[in-house]
Amino acid sequence: MFSNIGIPGFIIILILALMIFGPSKLPQIGRAVGTSLREFKDATKGITDEIQADFKEDVQAAKKDSLK
């Protein structure tokens, strides 16, 4: 995700965030971003698992049909 930014870009973003939000708000913002990312990953994992399960069922049904 951050591979295109690089270390110098990340440091500049961190300094800007520190200047804009201040040192007292930065931990709260970091926690909120972390929580949001975790929820997003959990939601996408659930969707991916559901699609994979449906795909496995379709493959099994196709195998049964081809054996008949």
mmCIF file of the N, C-alpha and C atoms, coordinates in Angstrom:
data_MODEL
# 
_entry.id   MODEL 
# 
loop_
_atom_site.group_PDB 
_atom_site.id 
_atom_site.type_symbol 
_atom_site.label_atom_id 
_atom_site.label_alt_id 
_atom_site.label_comp_id 
_atom_site.label_asym_id 
_atom_site.label_entity_id 
_atom_site.label_seq_id 
_atom_site.pdbx_PDB_ins_code 
_atom_site.Cartn_x 
_atom_site.Cartn_y 
_atom_site.Cartn_z 
_atom_site.occupancy 
_atom_site.B_iso_or_equiv 
_atom_site.pdbx_formal_charge 
_atom_site.auth_seq_id 
_atom_site.auth_comp_id 
_atom_site.auth_asym_id 
_atom_site.auth_atom_id 
_atom_site.pdbx_PDB_model_num 
ATOM 1   N N  . MET A 1 1  ? 0.822   -1.185  0.000   1.00 0.00 ? 1  MET A N  1 
ATOM 2   C CA . MET A 1 1  ? 0.000   0.000   0.000   1.00 0.00 ? 1  MET A CA 1 
ATOM 3   C C  . MET A 1 1  ? 0.871   1.256   0.000   1.00 0.00 ? 1  MET A C  1 
ATOM 4   N N  . PHE A 1 2  ? 1.878   1.294   0.856   1.00 0.00 ? 2  PHE A N  1 
ATOM 5   C CA . PHE A 1 2  ? 2.742   2.458   0.945   1.00 0.00 ? 2  PHE A CA 1 
ATOM 6   C C  . PHE A 1 2  ? 4.025   2.296   0.155   1.00 0.00 ? 2  PHE A C  1 
ATOM 7   N N  . SER A 1 3  ? 4.082   1.314   -0.726  1.00 0.00 ? 3  SER A N  1 
ATOM 8   C CA . SER A 1 3  ? 5.321   1.047   -1.446  1.00 0.00 ? 3  SER A CA 1 
ATOM 9   C C  . SER A 1 3  ? 5.684   2.168   -2.415  1.00 0.00 ? 3  SER A C  1 
ATOM 10  N N  . ASN A 1 4  ? 4.706   2.915   -2.911  1.00 0.00 ? 4  ASN A N  1 
ATOM 11  C CA . ASN A 1 4  ? 4.986   3.992   -3.849  1.00 0.00 ? 4  ASN A CA 1 
ATOM 12  C C  . ASN A 1 4  ? 5.408   5.284   -3.151  1.00 0.00 ? 4  ASN A C  1 
ATOM 13  N N  . ILE A 1 5  ? 5.134   5.414   -1.866  1.00 0.00 ? 5  ILE A N  1 
ATOM 14  C CA . ILE A 1 5  ? 5.448   6.644   -1.144  1.00 0.00 ? 5  ILE A CA 1 
ATOM 15  C C  . ILE A 1 5  ? 6.934   6.701   -0.799  1.00 0.00 ? 5  ILE A C  1 
ATOM 16  N N  . GLY A 1 6  ? 7.462   5.646   -0.248  1.00 0.00 ? 6  GLY A N  1 
ATOM 17  C CA . GLY A 1 6  ? 8.858   5.633   0.158   1.00 0.00 ? 6  GLY A CA 1 
ATOM 18  C C  . GLY A 1 6  ? 9.029   6.225   1.553   1.00 0.00 ? 6  GLY A C  1 
ATOM 19  N N  . ILE A 1 7  ? 10.207  6.044   2.087   1.00 0.00 ? 7  ILE A N  1 
ATOM 20  C CA . ILE A 1 7  ? 10.507  6.519   3.444   1.00 0.00 ? 7  ILE A CA 1 
ATOM 21  C C  . ILE A 1 7  ? 10.471  8.050   3.529   1.00 0.00 ? 7  ILE A C  1 
ATOM 22  N N  . PRO A 1 8  ? 11.122  8.782   2.609   1.00 0.00 ? 8  PRO A N  1 
ATOM 23  C CA . PRO A 1 8  ? 11.076  10.250  2.731   1.00 0.00 ? 8  PRO A CA 1 
ATOM 24  C C  . PRO A 1 8  ? 9.647   10.812  2.637   1.00 0.00 ? 8  PRO A C  1 
ATOM 25  N N  . GLY A 1 9  ? 8.844   10.261  1.758   1.00 0.00 ? 9  GLY A N  1 
ATOM 26  C CA . GLY A 1 9  ? 7.459   10.710  1.643   1.00 0.00 ? 9  GLY A CA 1 
ATOM 27  C C  . GLY A 1 9  ? 6.663   10.412  2.893   1.00 0.00 ? 9  GLY A C  1 
ATOM 28  N N  . PHE A 1 10 ? 6.890   9.249   3.480   1.00 0.00 ? 10 PHE A N  1 
ATOM 29  C CA . PHE A 1 10 ? 6.196   8.868   4.708   1.00 0.00 ? 10 PHE A CA 1 
ATOM 30  C C  . PHE A 1 10 ? 6.576   9.803   5.853   1.00 0.00 ? 10 PHE A C  1 
ATOM 31  N N  . ILE A 1 11 ? 7.845   10.173  5.927   1.00 0.00 ? 11 ILE A N  1 
ATOM 32  C CA . ILE A 1 11 ? 8.302   11.088  6.975   1.00 0.00 ? 11 ILE A CA 1 
ATOM 33  C C  . ILE A 1 11 ? 7.668   12.466  6.789   1.00 0.00 ? 11 ILE A C  1 
ATOM 34  N N  . ILE A 1 12 ? 7.579   12.929  5.554   1.00 0.00 ? 12 ILE A N  1 
ATOM 35  C CA . ILE A 1 12 ? 6.945   14.229  5.289   1.00 0.00 ? 12 ILE A CA 1 
ATOM 36  C C  . ILE A 1 12 ? 5.476   14.196  5.680   1.00 0.00 ? 12 ILE A C  1 
ATOM 37  N N  . ILE A 1 13 ? 4.772   13.110  5.351   1.00 0.00 ? 13 ILE A N  1 
ATOM 38  C CA . ILE A 1 13 ? 3.358   12.980  5.721   1.00 0.00 ? 13 ILE A CA 1 
ATOM 39  C C  . ILE A 1 13 ? 3.208   12.969  7.231   1.00 0.00 ? 13 ILE A C  1 
ATOM 40  N N  . LEU A 1 14 ? 4.096   12.265  7.927   1.00 0.00 ? 14 LEU A N  1 
ATOM 41  C CA . LEU A 1 14 ? 4.050   12.207  9.385   1.00 0.00 ? 14 LEU A CA 1 
ATOM 42  C C  . LEU A 1 14 ? 4.286   13.581  10.000  1.00 0.00 ? 14 LEU A C  1 
ATOM 43  N N  . ILE A 1 15 ? 5.240   14.333  9.478   1.00 0.00 ? 15 ILE A N  1 
ATOM 44  C CA . ILE A 1 15 ? 5.519   15.689  9.985   1.00 0.00 ? 15 ILE A CA 1 
ATOM 45  C C  . ILE A 1 15 ? 4.328   16.609  9.734   1.00 0.00 ? 15 ILE A C  1 
ATOM 46  N N  . LEU A 1 16 ? 3.733   16.523  8.548   1.00 0.00 ? 16 LEU A N  1 
ATOM 47  C CA . LEU A 1 16 ? 2.554   17.345  8.249   1.00 0.00 ? 16 LEU A CA 1 
ATOM 48  C C  . LEU A 1 16 ? 1.388   17.011  9.176   1.00 0.00 ? 16 LEU A C  1 
ATOM 49  N N  . ALA A 1 17 ? 1.168   15.716  9.406   1.00 0.00 ? 17 ALA A N  1 
ATOM 50  C CA . ALA A 1 17 ? 0.088   15.303  10.310  1.00 0.00 ? 17 ALA A CA 1 
ATOM 51  C C  . ALA A 1 17 ? 0.351   15.816  11.719  1.00 0.00 ? 17 ALA A C  1 
ATOM 52  N N  . LEU A 1 18 ? 1.593   15.775  12.152  1.00 0.00 ? 18 LEU A N  1 
ATOM 53  C CA . LEU A 1 18 ? 1.960   16.267  13.479  1.00 0.00 ? 18 LEU A CA 1 
ATOM 54  C C  . LEU A 1 18 ? 1.719   17.767  13.569  1.00 0.00 ? 18 LEU A C  1 
ATOM 55  N N  . MET A 1 19 ? 2.037   18.503  12.517  1.00 0.00 ? 19 MET A N  1 
ATOM 56  C CA . MET A 1 19 ? 1.835   19.962  12.511  1.00 0.00 ? 19 MET A CA 1 
ATOM 57  C C  . MET A 1 19 ? 0.353   20.316  12.455  1.00 0.00 ? 19 MET A C  1 
ATOM 58  N N  . ILE A 1 20 ? -0.433  19.565  11.689  1.00 0.00 ? 20 ILE A N  1 
ATOM 59  C CA . ILE A 1 20 ? -1.856  19.884  11.529  1.00 0.00 ? 20 ILE A CA 1 
ATOM 60  C C  . ILE A 1 20 ? -2.655  19.492  12.766  1.00 0.00 ? 20 ILE A C  1 
ATOM 61  N N  . PHE A 1 21 ? -2.479  18.266  13.233  1.00 0.00 ? 21 PHE A N  1 
ATOM 62  C CA . PHE A 1 21 ? -3.324  17.753  14.314  1.00 0.00 ? 21 PHE A CA 1 
ATOM 63  C C  . PHE A 1 21 ? -2.716  17.931  15.697  1.00 0.00 ? 21 PHE A C  1 
ATOM 64  N N  . GLY A 1 22 ? -1.421  18.074  15.792  1.00 0.00 ? 22 GLY A N  1 
ATOM 65  C CA . GLY A 1 22 ? -0.774  18.222  17.085  1.00 0.00 ? 22 GLY A CA 1 
ATOM 66  C C  . GLY A 1 22 ? -0.477  16.876  17.716  1.00 0.00 ? 22 GLY A C  1 
ATOM 67  N N  . PRO A 1 23 ? 0.440   16.884  18.677  1.00 0.00 ? 23 PRO A N  1 
ATOM 68  C CA . PRO A 1 23 ? 0.858   15.613  19.294  1.00 0.00 ? 23 PRO A CA 1 
ATOM 69  C C  . PRO A 1 23 ? -0.211  14.945  20.147  1.00 0.00 ? 23 PRO A C  1 
ATOM 70  N N  . SER A 1 24 ? -1.185  15.703  20.629  1.00 0.00 ? 24 SER A N  1 
ATOM 71  C CA . SER A 1 24 ? -2.201  15.098  21.493  1.00 0.00 ? 24 SER A CA 1 
ATOM 72  C C  . SER A 1 24 ? -3.249  14.332  20.691  1.00 0.00 ? 24 SER A C  1 
ATOM 73  N N  . LYS A 1 25 ? -3.550  14.769  19.485  1.00 0.00 ? 25 LYS A N  1 
ATOM 74  C CA . LYS A 1 25 ? -4.575  14.117  18.665  1.00 0.00 ? 25 LYS A CA 1 
ATOM 75  C C  . LYS A 1 25 ? -4.021  12.974  17.822  1.00 0.00 ? 25 LYS A C  1 
ATOM 76  N N  . LEU A 1 26 ? -2.726  12.953  17.574  1.00 0.00 ? 26 LEU A N  1 
ATOM 77  C CA . LEU A 1 26 ? -2.135  11.964  16.676  1.00 0.00 ? 26 LEU A CA 1 
ATOM 78  C C  . LEU A 1 26 ? -2.376  10.517  17.123  1.00 0.00 ? 26 LEU A C  1 
ATOM 79  N N  . PRO A 1 27 ? -2.231  10.164  18.410  1.00 0.00 ? 27 PRO A N  1 
ATOM 80  C CA . PRO A 1 27 ? -2.524  8.772   18.806  1.00 0.00 ? 27 PRO A CA 1 
ATOM 81  C C  . PRO A 1 27 ? -3.985  8.376   18.578  1.00 0.00 ? 27 PRO A C  1 
ATOM 82  N N  . GLN A 1 28 ? -4.898  9.316   18.816  1.00 0.00 ? 28 GLN A N  1 
ATOM 83  C CA . GLN A 1 28 ? -6.315  9.019   18.594  1.00 0.00 ? 28 GLN A CA 1 
ATOM 84  C C  . GLN A 1 28 ? -6.587  8.776   17.115  1.00 0.00 ? 28 GLN A C  1 
ATOM 85  N N  . ILE A 1 29 ? -5.995  9.582   16.268  1.00 0.00 ? 29 ILE A N  1 
ATOM 86  C CA . ILE A 1 29 ? -6.181  9.423   14.824  1.00 0.00 ? 29 ILE A CA 1 
ATOM 87  C C  . ILE A 1 29 ? -5.580  8.102   14.363  1.00 0.00 ? 29 ILE A C  1 
ATOM 88  N N  . GLY A 1 30 ? -4.399  7.773   14.876  1.00 0.00 ? 30 GLY A N  1 
ATOM 89  C CA . GLY A 1 30 ? -3.764  6.501   14.524  1.00 0.00 ? 30 GLY A CA 1 
ATOM 90  C C  . GLY A 1 30 ? -4.608  5.311   14.925  1.00 0.00 ? 30 GLY A C  1 
ATOM 91  N N  . ARG A 1 31 ? -5.178  5.370   16.127  1.00 0.00 ? 31 ARG A N  1 
ATOM 92  C CA . ARG A 1 31 ? -6.051  4.291   16.587  1.00 0.00 ? 31 ARG A CA 1 
ATOM 93  C C  . ARG A 1 31 ? -7.283  4.166   15.700  1.00 0.00 ? 31 ARG A C  1 
ATOM 94  N N  . ALA A 1 32 ? -7.875  5.302   15.337  1.00 0.00 ? 32 ALA A N  1 
ATOM 95  C CA . ALA A 1 32 ? -9.075  5.279   14.497  1.00 0.00 ? 32 ALA A CA 1 
ATOM 96  C C  . ALA A 1 32 ? -8.759  4.700   13.117  1.00 0.00 ? 32 ALA A C  1 
ATOM 97  N N  . VAL A 1 33 ? -7.628  5.085   12.554  1.00 0.00 ? 33 VAL A N  1 
ATOM 98  C CA . VAL A 1 33 ? -7.229  4.554   11.241  1.00 0.00 ? 33 VAL A CA 1 
ATOM 99  C C  . VAL A 1 33 ? -6.974  3.055   11.340  1.00 0.00 ? 33 VAL A C  1 
ATOM 100 N N  . GLY A 1 34 ? -6.280  2.625   12.391  1.00 0.00 ? 34 GLY A N  1 
ATOM 101 C CA . GLY A 1 34 ? -6.009  1.199   12.580  1.00 0.00 ? 34 GLY A CA 1 
ATOM 102 C C  . GLY A 1 34 ? -7.281  0.384   12.727  1.00 0.00 ? 34 GLY A C  1 
ATOM 103 N N  . THR A 1 35 ? -8.224  0.898   13.504  1.00 0.00 ? 35 THR A N  1 
ATOM 104 C CA . THR A 1 35 ? -9.503  0.206   13.684  1.00 0.00 ? 35 THR A CA 1 
ATOM 105 C C  . THR A 1 35 ? -10.268 0.116   12.370  1.00 0.00 ? 35 THR A C  1 
ATOM 106 N N  . SER A 1 36 ? -10.272 1.205   11.622  1.00 0.00 ? 36 SER A N  1 
ATOM 107 C CA . SER A 1 36 ? -10.972 1.209   10.333  1.00 0.00 ? 36 SER A CA 1 
ATOM 108 C C  . SER A 1 36 ? -10.351 0.217   9.364   1.00 0.00 ? 36 SER A C  1 
ATOM 109 N N  . LEU A 1 37 ? -9.023  0.178   9.308   1.00 0.00 ? 37 LEU A N  1 
ATOM 110 C CA . LEU A 1 37 ? -8.354  -0.772  8.420   1.00 0.00 ? 37 LEU A CA 1 
ATOM 111 C C  . LEU A 1 37 ? -8.635  -2.213  8.828   1.00 0.00 ? 37 LEU A C  1 
ATOM 112 N N  . ARG A 1 38 ? -8.643  -2.483  10.126  1.00 0.00 ? 38 ARG A N  1 
ATOM 113 C CA . ARG A 1 38 ? -8.925  -3.836  10.605  1.00 0.00 ? 38 ARG A CA 1 
ATOM 114 C C  . ARG A 1 38 ? -10.343 -4.251  10.228  1.00 0.00 ? 38 ARG A C  1 
ATOM 115 N N  . GLU A 1 39 ? -11.319 -3.359  10.401  1.00 0.00 ? 39 GLU A N  1 
ATOM 116 C CA . GLU A 1 39 ? -12.701 -3.671  10.038  1.00 0.00 ? 39 GLU A CA 1 
ATOM 117 C C  . GLU A 1 39 ? -12.834 -3.904  8.535   1.00 0.00 ? 39 GLU A C  1 
ATOM 118 N N  . PHE A 1 40 ? -12.132 -3.109  7.749   1.00 0.00 ? 40 PHE A N  1 
ATOM 119 C CA . PHE A 1 40 ? -12.174 -3.278  6.300   1.00 0.00 ? 40 PHE A CA 1 
ATOM 120 C C  . PHE A 1 40 ? -11.588 -4.628  5.894   1.00 0.00 ? 40 PHE A C  1 
ATOM 121 N N  . LYS A 1 41 ? -10.452 -4.999  6.503   1.00 0.00 ? 41 LYS A N  1 
ATOM 122 C CA . LYS A 1 41 ? -9.835  -6.291  6.195   1.00 0.00 ? 41 LYS A CA 1 
ATOM 123 C C  . LYS A 1 41 ? -10.746 -7.439  6.586   1.00 0.00 ? 41 LYS A C  1 
ATOM 124 N N  . ASP A 1 42 ? -11.395 -7.332  7.745   1.00 0.00 ? 42 ASP A N  1 
ATOM 125 C CA . ASP A 1 42 ? -12.312 -8.391  8.179   1.00 0.00 ? 42 ASP A CA 1 
ATOM 126 C C  . ASP A 1 42 ? -13.493 -8.524  7.221   1.00 0.00 ? 42 ASP A C  1 
ATOM 127 N N  . ALA A 1 43 ? -14.018 -7.401  6.767   1.00 0.00 ? 43 ALA A N  1 
ATOM 128 C CA . ALA A 1 43 ? -15.158 -7.437  5.846   1.00 0.00 ? 43 ALA A CA 1 
ATOM 129 C C  . ALA A 1 43 ? -14.749 -8.052  4.508   1.00 0.00 ? 43 ALA A C  1 
ATOM 130 N N  . THR A 1 44 ? -13.591 -7.658  3.990   1.00 0.00 ? 44 THR A N  1 
ATOM 131 C CA . THR A 1 44 ? -13.163 -8.212  2.705   1.00 0.00 ? 44 THR A CA 1 
ATOM 132 C C  . THR A 1 44 ? -12.808 -9.685  2.843   1.00 0.00 ? 44 THR A C  1 
ATOM 133 N N  . LYS A 1 45 ? -12.284 -10.091 3.993   1.00 0.00 ? 45 LYS A N  1 
ATOM 134 C CA . LYS A 1 45 ? -11.972 -11.511 4.196   1.00 0.00 ? 45 LYS A CA 1 
ATOM 135 C C  . LYS A 1 45 ? -13.259 -12.331 4.210   1.00 0.00 ? 45 LYS A C  1 
ATOM 136 N N  . GLY A 1 46 ? -14.297 -11.818 4.844   1.00 0.00 ? 46 GLY A N  1 
ATOM 137 C CA . GLY A 1 46 ? -15.583 -12.512 4.858   1.00 0.00 ? 46 GLY A CA 1 
ATOM 138 C C  . GLY A 1 46 ? -16.161 -12.666 3.461   1.00 0.00 ? 46 GLY A C  1 
ATOM 139 N N  . ILE A 1 47 ? -16.074 -11.618 2.680   1.00 0.00 ? 47 ILE A N  1 
ATOM 140 C CA . ILE A 1 47 ? -16.576 -11.679 1.305   1.00 0.00 ? 47 ILE A CA 1 
ATOM 141 C C  . ILE A 1 47 ? -15.758 -12.665 0.478   1.00 0.00 ? 47 ILE A C  1 
ATOM 142 N N  . THR A 1 48 ? -14.434 -12.620 0.641   1.00 0.00 ? 48 THR A N  1 
ATOM 143 C CA . THR A 1 48 ? -13.557 -13.532 -0.102  1.00 0.00 ? 48 THR A CA 1 
ATOM 144 C C  . THR A 1 48 ? -13.833 -14.979 0.269   1.00 0.00 ? 48 THR A C  1 
ATOM 145 N N  . ASP A 1 49 ? -14.000 -15.249 1.559   1.00 0.00 ? 49 ASP A N  1 
ATOM 146 C CA . ASP A 1 49 ? -14.304 -16.615 1.998   1.00 0.00 ? 49 ASP A CA 1 
ATOM 147 C C  . ASP A 1 49 ? -15.622 -17.106 1.419   1.00 0.00 ? 49 ASP A C  1 
ATOM 148 N N  . GLU A 1 50 ? -16.607 -16.223 1.378   1.00 0.00 ? 50 GLU A N  1 
ATOM 149 C CA . GLU A 1 50 ? -17.912 -16.595 0.838   1.00 0.00 ? 50 GLU A CA 1 
ATOM 150 C C  . GLU A 1 50 ? -17.811 -16.912 -0.660  1.00 0.00 ? 50 GLU A C  1 
ATOM 151 N N  . ILE A 1 51 ? -17.075 -16.109 -1.400  1.00 0.00 ? 51 ILE A N  1 
ATOM 152 C CA . ILE A 1 51 ? -16.904 -16.347 -2.836  1.00 0.00 ? 51 ILE A CA 1 
ATOM 153 C C  . ILE A 1 51 ? -16.157 -17.656 -3.075  1.00 0.00 ? 51 ILE A C  1 
ATOM 154 N N  . GLN A 1 52 ? -15.118 -17.919 -2.268  1.00 0.00 ? 52 GLN A N  1 
ATOM 155 C CA . GLN A 1 52 ? -14.367 -19.164 -2.424  1.00 0.00 ? 52 GLN A CA 1 
ATOM 156 C C  . GLN A 1 52 ? -15.243 -20.371 -2.121  1.00 0.00 ? 52 GLN A C  1 
ATOM 157 N N  . ALA A 1 53 ? -16.086 -20.280 -1.106  1.00 0.00 ? 53 ALA A N  1 
ATOM 158 C CA . ALA A 1 53 ? -16.980 -21.396 -0.773  1.00 0.00 ? 53 ALA A CA 1 
ATOM 159 C C  . ALA A 1 53 ? -17.966 -21.654 -1.917  1.00 0.00 ? 53 ALA A C  1 
ATOM 160 N N  . ASP A 1 54 ? -18.518 -20.584 -2.479  1.00 0.00 ? 54 ASP A N  1 
ATOM 161 C CA . ASP A 1 54 ? -19.435 -20.741 -3.612  1.00 0.00 ? 54 ASP A CA 1 
ATOM 162 C C  . ASP A 1 54 ? -18.717 -21.359 -4.811  1.00 0.00 ? 54 ASP A C  1 
ATOM 163 N N  . PHE A 1 55 ? -17.489 -20.939 -5.038  1.00 0.00 ? 55 PHE A N  1 
ATOM 164 C CA . PHE A 1 55 ? -16.714 -21.468 -6.153  1.00 0.00 ? 55 PHE A CA 1 
ATOM 165 C C  . PHE A 1 55 ? -16.436 -22.958 -5.964  1.00 0.00 ? 55 PHE A C  1 
ATOM 166 N N  . LYS A 1 56 ? -16.102 -23.369 -4.733  1.00 0.00 ? 56 LYS A N  1 
ATOM 167 C CA . LYS A 1 56 ? -15.848 -24.785 -4.460  1.00 0.00 ? 56 LYS A CA 1 
ATOM 168 C C  . LYS A 1 56 ? -17.105 -25.615 -4.704  1.00 0.00 ? 56 LYS A C  1 
ATOM 169 N N  . GLU A 1 57 ? -18.261 -25.079 -4.302  1.00 0.00 ? 57 GLU A N  1 
ATOM 170 C CA . GLU A 1 57 ? -19.517 -25.792 -4.536  1.00 0.00 ? 57 GLU A CA 1 
ATOM 171 C C  . GLU A 1 57 ? -19.782 -25.941 -6.025  1.00 0.00 ? 57 GLU A C  1 
ATOM 172 N N  . ASP A 1 58 ? -19.523 -24.889 -6.781  1.00 0.00 ? 58 ASP A N  1 
ATOM 173 C CA . ASP A 1 58 ? -19.727 -24.948 -8.234  1.00 0.00 ? 58 ASP A CA 1 
ATOM 174 C C  . ASP A 1 58 ? -18.794 -25.959 -8.886  1.00 0.00 ? 58 ASP A C  1 
ATOM 175 N N  . VAL A 1 59 ? -17.555 -26.019 -8.422  1.00 0.00 ? 59 VAL A N  1 
ATOM 176 C CA . VAL A 1 59 ? -16.589 -26.969 -8.975  1.00 0.00 ? 59 VAL A CA 1 
ATOM 177 C C  . VAL A 1 59 ? -17.019 -28.394 -8.658  1.00 0.00 ? 59 VAL A C  1 
ATOM 178 N N  . GLN A 1 60 ? -17.464 -28.629 -7.427  1.00 0.00 ? 60 GLN A N  1 
ATOM 179 C CA . GLN A 1 60 ? -17.911 -29.977 -7.058  1.00 0.00 ? 60 GLN A CA 1 
ATOM 180 C C  . GLN A 1 60 ? -19.132 -30.382 -7.872  1.00 0.00 ? 60 GLN A C  1 
ATOM 181 N N  . ALA A 1 61 ? -20.055 -29.458 -8.075  1.00 0.00 ? 61 ALA A N  1 
ATOM 182 C CA . ALA A 1 61 ? -21.247 -29.757 -8.871  1.00 0.00 ? 61 ALA A CA 1 
ATOM 183 C C  . ALA A 1 61 ? -20.861 -30.049 -10.316 1.00 0.00 ? 61 ALA A C  1 
ATOM 184 N N  . ALA A 1 62 ? -19.895 -29.311 -10.851 1.00 0.00 ? 62 ALA A N  1 
ATOM 185 C CA . ALA A 1 62 ? -19.459 -29.546 -12.219 1.00 0.00 ? 62 ALA A CA 1 
ATOM 186 C C  . ALA A 1 62 ? -18.772 -30.907 -12.336 1.00 0.00 ? 62 ALA A C  1 
ATOM 187 N N  . LYS A 1 63 ? -18.010 -31.312 -11.320 1.00 0.00 ? 63 LYS A N  1 
ATOM 188 C CA . LYS A 1 63 ? -17.361 -32.622 -11.345 1.00 0.00 ? 63 LYS A CA 1 
ATOM 189 C C  . LYS A 1 63 ? -18.404 -33.736 -11.324 1.00 0.00 ? 63 LYS A C  1 
ATOM 190 N N  . LYS A 1 64 ? -19.442 -33.565 -10.489 1.00 0.00 ? 64 LYS A N  1 
ATOM 191 C CA . LYS A 1 64 ? -20.499 -34.578 -10.436 1.00 0.00 ? 64 LYS A CA 1 
ATOM 192 C C  . LYS A 1 64 ? -21.224 -34.692 -11.778 1.00 0.00 ? 64 LYS A C  1 
ATOM 193 N N  . ASP A 1 65 ? -21.476 -33.554 -12.403 1.00 0.00 ? 65 ASP A N  1 
ATOM 194 C CA . ASP A 1 65 ? -22.163 -33.556 -13.693 1.00 0.00 ? 65 ASP A CA 1 
ATOM 195 C C  . ASP A 1 65 ? -21.311 -34.194 -14.786 1.00 0.00 ? 65 ASP A C  1 
ATOM 196 N N  . SER A 1 66 ? -20.010 -33.992 -14.716 1.00 0.00 ? 66 SER A N  1 
ATOM 197 C CA . SER A 1 66 ? -19.139 -34.541 -15.762 1.00 0.00 ? 66 SER A CA 1 
ATOM 198 C C  . SER A 1 66 ? -18.961 -36.058 -15.610 1.00 0.00 ? 66 SER A C  1 
ATOM 199 N N  . LEU A 1 67 ? -19.135 -36.577 -14.405 1.00 0.00 ? 67 LEU A N  1 
ATOM 200 C CA . LEU A 1 67 ? -19.014 -38.023 -14.173 1.00 0.00 ? 67 LEU A CA 1 
ATOM 201 C C  . LEU A 1 67 ? -20.271 -38.772 -14.600 1.00 0.00 ? 67 LEU A C  1 
ATOM 202 N N  . LYS A 1 68 ? -21.374 -38.110 -14.730 1.00 0.00 ? 68 LYS A N  1 
ATOM 203 C CA . LYS A 1 68 ? -22.642 -38.779 -15.094 1.00 0.00 ? 68 LYS A CA 1 
ATOM 204 C C  . LYS A 1 68 ? -22.710 -39.076 -16.561 1.00 0.00 ? 68 LYS A C  1 
# 
